[in-house]
Amino acid sequence: MPTDKQLRSVLQAKLQPTIDRINDVLKGTDIDVLEPVLSRIGRGKQLPHWYERLKANNTLPNLDGTTIGSVVEMLLAAVLETHTFKGLNAPPLRINPARGVDLPDLGLGVKSPSENFYTSEPFFSAYERLIGSEHDVLVLLTDYQDAKKTPPLRLQIIRSRYLKNTQIADHNLCCIALKHRDWLVSTDEARAQRVFRFLAYINQSDWRAKRLLYLVDHLRDDTQINEVLKKAEKEFATTNKQRLKKDKVPIPDSDLEALKGILKVSPLHLGIIDAADNWVIDVRKDTARAPNDNEWQRLRRGPLDGKIGMSLALQWRYNFGPLFGAGDDENGDE
């Protein structure tokens, strides 16, 4: 019997034929062959409630986005068993997201965003934002947003990507962390941990945090640091004028003073690290912890090759837009 790793490799090699087969099924083509698998993995060992309509009319009922995700997962499992892994003596597949991975027999997560590119995911550790997930993920982009406008619902998967576990991390934050990692770790490991903690816990919609992120990005470039600080002082006045016009609470003066205080520290990069750490303490308070030993080793040695956008709230908000060329969500936090 092949291992889960071997089966994931088969899926990667046969990804497009697998997607083509799922799309054929969504059009009602040769759907009967899936019935034994769909019955086995269906609730109460019954065919799912949407199956008969798909078989008879080649359409789905008017389902919400969450249910669409379940439909895609079930069809994927059935197609993998009857098509992609056919003849490989693969085990019967289960769907069990409660275990933290959608297809536990493959060690594979499945995400099916529509063209708004977002999904919400359980939150375990803020450092996932840099080191990634515990398992690989198959991303299946559907046309649900458009399809639901013209019922009956005819769904299709329009694009797909297979992501390694480390790639389920924030692209921009990983790039910044990777740029400075070797230098930071070799210079002062404690300060390196503080920088990574800031990157893990940052709220990019926070005015001070966003400017601190620009500064961390240019941590070893004094010229750029001074430019960012000058620009921030101008933006502070402009932004507060706009906020007051809209009856919004202005950014406190203390936020600007915290940035200006960086210029009093030499070398400047130490001032930036202290200011970033102070933001974490001020805003995240007791919820922001240092990385544990396992996380720290992965931060030190991992590829830091995130491909998506990730925002931190009560849950993760995954943005698959960067993966499909739709731009990064720089202000994606709560």
C-alpha positions in Angstrom: 0.0 0.0 0.0 1.4 3.4 -0.9 2.2 5.9 1.8 0.4 9.2 2.2 3.5 11.0 0.9 3.6 8.8 -2.2 -0.2 9.4 -2.8 0.3 13.2 -2.5 3.1 13.0 -5.1 0.7 11.1 -7.4 -1.9 13.8 -6.9 0.6 16.6 -7.7 1.6 14.8 -10.9 -2.1 14.2 -11.9 -3.5 17.4 -10.5 -5.0 18.8 -13.8 -6.6 15.5 -14.9 -8.1 15.3 -11.3 -9.5 18.8 -11.6 -10.9 18.1 -15.1 -12.6 15.0 -13.8 -14.2 16.9 -10.9 -15.5 19.5 -13.3 -17.0 16.8 -15.5 -18.7 15.4 -12.4 -20.1 18.9 -11.6 -21.6 18.8 -15.1 -23.2 15.4 -14.3 -20.8 13.4 -16.5 -20.2 9.8 -15.4 -21.3 10.6 -11.9 -22.7 7.1 -11.1 -19.3 5.6 -10.5 -18.8 7.9 -7.5 -21.9 6.7 -5.7 -20.2 4.0 -3.5 -17.6 6.4 -2.3 -20.1 9.3 -1.7 -22.4 6.9 0.2 -19.5 5.7 2.4 -18.3 9.2 3.3 -21.7 10.8 3.5 -23.5 11.5 6.7 -25.2 8.4 8.0 -23.6 6.4 5.1 -26.1 8.0 2.8 -25.7 9.9 -0.5 -25.4 13.6 0.2 -28.6 15.7 -0.1 -27.3 17.5 -3.2 -26.4 14.4 -5.2 -29.7 13.5 -6.8 -30.2 17.0 -8.2 -26.6 17.0 -9.5 -27.2 13.7 -11.2 -30.6 14.5 -12.6 -30.2 18.2 -13.6 -26.4 18.7 -13.7 -26.8 21.5 -11.1 -26.5 22.0 -7.4 -29.0 23.4 -5.0 -28.7 27.0 -3.8 -25.9 26.4 -1.2 -23.9 28.7 0.9 -20.1 29.0 0.6 -19.4 26.7 3.5 -21.5 23.9 2.1 -19.9 24.4 -1.3 -16.6 23.6 0.4 -18.0 20.4 1.7 -19.3 19.4 -1.8 -15.9 20.1 -3.3 -14.2 18.0 -0.6 -16.5 15.0 -1.1 -16.2 15.1 -4.9 -12.4 15.4 -4.6 -12.2 12.3 -2.3 -14.5 10.3 -4.6 -12.5 11.3 -7.8 -9.2 10.5 -6.1 -10.4 7.0 -5.2 -12.1 6.2 -8.5 -9.8 8.0 -10.9 -6.5 9.5 -9.7 -5.5 6.6 -7.4 -7.2 3.9 -9.3 -5.1 0.7 -9.4 -2.7 1.9 -6.7 -4.2 -0.1 -3.8 -4.8 3.2 -2.0 -6.8 3.1 1.3 -10.4 4.3 1.4 -10.4 8.0 2.0 -12.1 9.8 4.9 -13.1 13.4 5.3 -12.6 14.5 8.8 -11.8 18.3 9.2 -12.3 18.0 13.0 -8.9 16.2 13.2 -7.3 19.4 11.8 -6.7 18.0 8.3 -9.5 17.5 5.7 -8.2 14.3 4.2 -6.3 12.6 7.1 -5.4 9.5 5.1 -3.4 11.8 2.8 -2.3 14.3 5.4 -3.8 16.9 3.1 -5.9 20.0 3.7 -8.4 21.2 1.1 -9.4 24.8 0.6 -12.0 25.9 -1.9 -12.2 29.7 -1.9 -14.3 31.5 -4.5 -13.1 34.5 -6.4 -13.0 36.7 -3.3 -10.0 34.5 -2.4 -10.7 34.3 1.3 -11.3 31.5 3.8 -11.3 31.4 7.6 -9.3 28.8 9.4 -8.7 27.7 13.0 -6.0 29.6 14.9 -3.4 27.5 16.8 -0.2 29.6 16.8 0.7 33.0 15.5 4.0 31.7 14.3 2.1 29.7 11.6 2.1 33.0 9.8 5.8 32.5 9.2 6.5 28.7 9.4 3.3 27.5 7.8 1.0 24.6 8.5 1.5 21.1 9.7 0.3 19.6 6.4 0.1 20.3 2.7 -2.9 22.0 1.2 -4.7 21.7 -2.1 -6.3 25.0 -3.1 -9.3 24.8 -5.5 -10.5 28.1 -6.7 -14.2 28.0 -7.7 -16.5 30.3 -9.6 -19.1 30.3 -6.9 -19.4 34.1 -6.6 -20.4 34.4 -10.2 -22.3 31.1 -10.5 -24.6 31.9 -7.6 -25.8 35.0 -9.4 -27.5 33.0 -12.2 -29.3 30.0 -10.6 -29.6 27.1 -10.9 -26.0 26.7 -9.5 -23.5 25.3 -12.0 -20.2 25.2 -10.2 -16.7 24.8 -11.7 -13.2 24.8 -10.4 -11.4 27.5 -12.4 -7.9 27.3 -11.0 -5.9 25.1 -8.6 -2.6 25.0 -6.7 -0.9 22.5 -4.6 1.0 24.1 -1.6 3.6 22.5 0.6 3.0 23.0 4.3 5.5 25.8 4.7 3.9 27.7 1.9 0.7 28.2 3.9 2.2 31.3 5.4 2.2 35.0 4.7 4.3 35.9 1.6 5.3 39.4 2.5 6.1 38.7 6.2 8.1 35.7 5.2 10.1 37.7 2.7 11.0 40.3 5.4 11.9 37.6 7.9 14.1 35.7 5.4 15.9 38.9 4.4 17.2 39.5 7.9 17.2 36.0 9.5 20.8 35.0 9.1 22.2 38.4 10.2 19.8 38.7 13.2 20.4 35.2 14.5 24.2 35.5 14.2 24.2 38.9 15.8 21.7 38.5 18.7 19.4 35.5 18.9 17.2 37.2 21.6 16.6 40.2 19.3 15.9 37.9 16.4 13.1 36.3 18.4 11.7 39.7 19.2 11.6 40.6 15.5 9.9 37.3 14.6 7.4 37.8 17.4 6.5 41.2 15.9 6.1 39.7 12.4 3.9 36.9 13.8 1.6 39.1 15.8 1.4 42.3 13.7 -1.9 43.9 12.9 -1.3 45.6 9.5 -4.3 47.8 9.8 -2.7 49.5 12.9 -1.1 52.8 11.8 2.0 52.5 14.0 2.5 48.7 13.3 2.4 49.3 9.6 5.1 51.9 9.7 7.2 49.7 12.0 6.9 46.9 9.4 8.3 49.2 6.7 11.2 50.0 9.1 11.8 46.3 9.9 11.9 45.7 6.2 14.7 48.3 5.9 16.4 47.3 9.1 20.0 47.7 7.9 19.5 50.7 5.6 19.8 54.0 7.6 18.9 56.1 4.6 15.6 54.3 4.0 14.9 54.3 7.7 15.1 58.1 7.8 12.9 58.4 4.7 10.3 56.1 6.3 10.2 58.2 9.5 10.0 61.5 7.6 7.1 60.2 5.5 5.4 58.8 8.6 5.4 62.2 10.3 3.7 63.8 7.2 1.2 60.9 6.9 0.4 61.2 10.6 -0.9 64.8 10.2 -2.8 64.0 7.0 -4.4 60.8 8.3 -5.6 62.5 11.4 -7.2 65.4 9.5 -9.1 62.8 7.4 -10.1 60.9 10.5 -11.5 64.0 12.2 -13.5 64.9 9.1 -15.1 61.5 9.3 -15.7 61.7 13.0 -13.2 58.9 13.6 -10.9 58.7 16.6 -7.5 60.2 15.6 -4.3 58.3 15.9 -2.8 59.1 19.3 0.3 61.4 19.5 2.1 58.6 21.4 2.2 56.5 18.2 4.1 59.1 16.3 6.4 59.8 19.3 7.2 56.0 19.5 8.4 56.2 15.9 10.4 59.4 16.4 12.0 57.9 19.4 13.8 55.5 17.1 16.1 58.3 16.0 17.5 58.7 19.5 18.9 55.2 19.5 22.2 54.2 17.9 22.5 52.1 15.9 19.1 52.7 14.4 18.2 49.0 14.0 18.2 48.6 17.8 15.7 51.4 18.1 13.5 49.8 15.5 13.6 46.4 17.2 12.8 48.0 20.6 9.9 50.0 19.1 8.5 46.9 17.4 8.7 45.0 20.6 7.0 47.8 22.5 4.1 47.7 20.0 3.6 44.0 20.7 3.6 44.6 24.4 1.3 47.6 24.2 -1.3 46.1 21.8 -1.1 42.3 22.1 -0.3 42.3 25.8 -0.2 38.8 27.4 -1.5 37.1 24.3 1.9 37.5 22.5 4.4 34.8 23.5 7.9 34.1 22.4 8.3 31.1 20.0 8.6 27.7 21.7 11.6 25.5 21.0 10.0 23.7 18.0 8.7 27.0 16.5 12.1 28.6 16.9 14.0 25.8 15.2 11.5 26.0 12.3 12.0 29.8 12.2 15.7 29.4 12.1 15.9 26.6 9.6 12.7 26.6 7.6 12.4 28.0 4.1 10.1 30.9 5.1 8.5 30.5 1.7 4.9 31.6 2.3 2.7 32.1 -0.7 -0.5 33.6 0.6 -1.8 36.4 2.8 -2.7 35.8 6.5 -4.5 38.1 8.9 -4.7 37.4 12.6 -7.9 37.7 14.5 -9.9 35.2 16.4 -9.3 32.9 13.5 -6.8 33.0 10.6 -8.1 34.8 7.5 -6.3 33.2 4.6 -6.1 35.4 1.4 -5.3 33.2 -1.6 -5.2 36.3 -3.9 -1.4 36.5 -4.1 -1.3 32.8 -5.1 -3.5 33.5 -8.1 -1.9 36.9 -9.1 -4.6 39.0 -7.5 -2.2 41.1 -5.4 -1.3 41.1 -1.7 -3.6 42.1 1.1 -1.3 44.5 2.9 -4.0 45.8 5.2 -5.6 42.5 5.8 -5.8 42.4 9.6 -8.8 43.1 11.7 
